[in-house]
């Protein structure tokens, strides 16, 4: 039996151990609280950064909407802001989740919850699948079975069902006649590609992903292989060529429709072409028919061509015999088409005010000047700013008359726009006399005055638009695609790409889903006679699809 001294010493050790345990628990709690508080601060800071990035993005978009032309500060700025916002938003969500995890371990710190917008309901047209979690059969409190059902709570969660591929076996039965000993069999169905290896939906997806979503065939091949479908790159390329051949008659109809317009937008962009030891700089040209600004009934369409160079002979060949209005920039290759001897009469030239405005905008853009000066004081030209104010008044009036009839647009221009244009001309000629020829503002003024007739053509015709943005918008897809596919492999590949851009771009202009449209086209194009081929044009296709719905509503 231990002595009293030893017993007292044991009691003292136990008391000290209890105190040490309490101190350790308090220290651990304090550490957890500190960690949770730090996580809360990180979540708040990440949320503020994401909000600030979102405000910058919205501010830039509103600035571009207010001041007009979409390429003034180049599209990459908004793309960069969107990428920045995307990353910061992901950081904020991650920090919030980490804060929730650490706050669950703490005792005095609550998790930071981000303020979110009101949740939007999903499209009612989406298919729904119900997963029912049954209510308990017994009351959890008293065990009673006397329960009544109340309205259930429903939570909707968007889910993705992976794409599925299947093989369709087409069985053609054969019969033999006992009398004449002849064998009969129904004919094989039409297939877009030889041997019928691929169905129209697969082919349409292949084409749309390549030319509409800019996914090269090697990327598509790798994705298919990851899904258990092994196909060679040459096999997929063969399908692209076969689809192009099948769709050529439809491209010819779009070509005829575009070239029959009284007014066209024209532009071009670069496209690298693979060559020996290097890449050549080829061109994609587009010609857009869009009568919607003056209330025209004709459906919009875009026509694209490919050329190895940018020589003026290419647009002259594309528009051989065309004598309508051509809205272009100041590219010299178009000049011959506006002189005498072109067909039975020369074309009417309408220059783009957005190109002219852009030169003044660059001289008055503070952000651009700061970037150029790299920390120095911005050199903002007051004359350029004054010219912008004149031009912006013209743009504001034009926006009001967008969509009106030709006569109404012409009346507005003669009453309100013409005085501003004449006053702007007088102002520019006055200021130009006091500037040296090397002055940046003088060069911007010369750009306008050197072809003033082309810029003022719109004052005498309500069909003409103030800018050539319709053509530039359609070439954005080519510019985006260059980052993915880098170059075209041959001249034939460039011509094929131009044709596909025409088909997909025309579908989008008419509000048609290109993938659904291409699928139906490839399934039906062989069965339609030549006289009914126009039914597959995007605007006719959507009209015929909506016709039964209109009849039912009536």
LINSULNOR-V836820 format. One record per residue. N is the residue number from 1. PHI is phi in whole degrees, 0 to 359 (999 if undefined). Layout:
BEGIN
<<N:PHI> <N:PHI>>
END
This chain:
BEGIN
<<1:999> <2:294> <3:289> <4:296> <5:295> <6:294> <7:296> <8:296> <9:296> <10:295> <11:298> <12:295> <13:295> <14:296> <15:296> <16:295> <17:296> <18:295> <19:297> <20:298> <21:296> <22:297> <23:297> <24:294> <25:294> <26:295> <27:296> <28:295> <29:296> <30:297> <31:295> <32:294> <33:295> <34:295> <35:295> <36:294> <37:296> <38:296> <39:295> <40:296> <41:296> <42:298> <43:295> <44:296> <45:297> <46:296> <47:296> <48:295> <49:297> <50:294> <51:297> <52:296> <53:296> <54:295> <55:294> <56:298> <57:295> <58:296> <59:296> <60:293> <61:295> <62:294> <63:296> <64:291> <65:296> <66:285> <67:262> <68:99> <69:313> <70:288> <71:255> <72:300> <73:251> <74:65> <75:296> <76:297> <77:295> <78:294> <79:302> <80:294> <81:295> <82:294> <83:294> <84:298> <85:297> <86:301> <87:292> <88:292> <89:295> <90:294> <91:298> <92:295> <93:295> <94:295> <95:296> <96:296> <97:295> <98:296> <99:295> <100:296> <101:295> <102:288> <103:293> <104:294> <105:269> <106:273> <107:245> <108:241> <109:248> <110:262> <111:288> <112:278> <113:246> <114:288> <115:279> <116:239> <117:289> <118:299> <119:294> <120:270> <121:285> <122:286> <123:304> <124:296> <125:281> <126:290> <127:294> <128:245> <129:230> <130:265> <131:247> <132:265> <133:262> <134:294> <135:286> <136:294> <137:279> <138:239> <139:294> <140:297> <141:274> <142:247> <143:81> <144:289> <145:260> <146:274> <147:246> <148:237> <149:276> <150:256> <151:304> <152:281> <153:271> <154:242> <155:245> <156:261> <157:232> <158:282> <159:229> <160:248> <161:262> <162:302> <163:296> <164:241> <165:251> <166:219> <167:258> <168:261> <169:264> <170:264> <171:259> <172:254> <173:288> <174:237> <175:231> <176:239> <177:273> <178:288> <179:280> <180:257> <181:62> <182:265> <183:256> <184:241> <185:204> <186:295> <187:293> <188:288> <189:292> <190:287> <191:235> <192:298> <193:252> <194:301> <195:70> <196:60> <197:284> <198:227> <199:275> <200:298> <201:292> <202:296> <203:294> <204:298> <205:295> <206:299> <207:291> <208:294> <209:293> <210:285> <211:257> <212:265> <213:249> <214:61> <215:257> <216:302> <217:296> <218:293> <219:292> <220:295> <221:299> <222:295> <223:293> <224:297> <225:294> <226:292> <227:266> <228:90> <229:245> <230:263> <231:226> <232:281> <233:297> <234:294> <235:296> <236:295> <237:295> <238:299> <239:293> <240:299> <241:296> <242:293> <243:295> <244:299> <245:295> <246:291> <247:270> <248:302> <249:300> <250:290> <251:297> <252:297> <253:293> <254:295> <255:300> <256:296> <257:295> <258:292> <259:286> <260:272> <261:286> <262:279> <263:218> <264:229> <265:262> <266:225> <267:198> <268:211> <269:214> <270:281> <271:212> <272:297> <273:240> <274:294> <275:223> <276:291> <277:68> <278:193> <279:237> <280:276> <281:262> <282:267> <283:222> <284:248> <285:258> <286:229> <287:230> <288:249> <289:255> <290:214> <291:266> <292:295> <293:301> <294:249> <295:71> <296:290> <297:278> <298:291> <299:291> <300:285> <301:200> <302:233> <303:237> <304:244> <305:228> <306:243> <307:215> <308:285> <309:229> <310:252> <311:296> <312:294> <313:295> <314:289> <315:296> <316:294> <317:288> <318:297> <319:251> <320:302> <321:88> <322:284> <323:229> <324:271> <325:266> <326:239> <327:265> <328:218> <329:268> <330:267> <331:300> <332:292> <333:295> <334:274> <335:300> <336:299> <337:283> <338:253> <339:253> <340:296> <341:94> <342:272> <343:53> <344:276> <345:200> <346:287> <347:289> <348:263> <349:268> <350:231> <351:278> <352:263> <353:287> <354:294> <355:295> <356:293> <357:295> <358:300> <359:292> <360:289> <361:298> <362:297> <363:280> <364:252> <365:275> <366:296> <367:299> <368:293> <369:295> <370:298> <371:293> <372:291> <373:285> <374:54> <375:105> <376:281> <377:288> <378:292> <379:259> <380:270> <381:277> <382:293> <383:294> <384:296> <385:295> <386:292> <387:297> <388:298> <389:296> <390:298> <391:293> <392:294> <393:295> <394:294> <395:297> <396:297> <397:292> <398:295> <399:295> <400:293> <401:266> <402:294> <403:94> <404:280> <405:289> <406:300> <407:296> <408:294> <409:297> <410:295> <411:296> <412:298> <413:294> <414:291> <415:277> <416:246> <417:275> <418:305> <419:301> <420:294> <421:295> <422:294> <423:295> <424:297> <425:299> <426:298> <427:297> <428:295> <429:293> <430:293> <431:290> <432:295> <433:294> <434:259> <435:248> <436:284> <437:290> <438:269> <439:292> <440:296> <441:293> <442:298> <443:294> <444:294> <445:293> <446:298> <447:303> <448:279> <449:287> <450:293> <451:221> <452:296> <453:299> <454:294> <455:284> <456:260> <457:300> <458:296> <459:292> <460:254> <461:212> <462:287> <463:283> <464:285> <465:269> <466:285> <467:231> <468:254> <469:296> <470:300> <471:286> <472:294> <473:299> <474:289> <475:270> <476:296> <477:297> <478:294> <479:297> <480:294> <481:293> <482:302> <483:289> <484:262> <485:264> <486:68> <487:197> <488:265> <489:278> <490:198> <491:296> <492:295> <493:296> <494:294> <495:295> <496:294> <497:297> <498:298> <499:295> <500:292> <501:297> <502:295> <503:294> <504:292> <505:296> <506:294> <507:299> <508:294> <509:299> <510:264> <511:70> <512:253> <513:293> <514:301> <515:292> <516:296> <517:294> <518:298> <519:299> <520:292> <521:298> <522:292> <523:280> <524:244> <525:298> <526:282> <527:271> <528:274> <529:291> <530:301> <531:290> <532:247> <533:297> <534:296> <535:294> <536:269> <537:297> <538:307> <539:289> <540:286> <541:298> <542:288> <543:293> <544:291> <545:289> <546:274> <547:301> <548:299> <549:293> <550:293> <551:296> <552:295> <553:293> <554:290>>
END
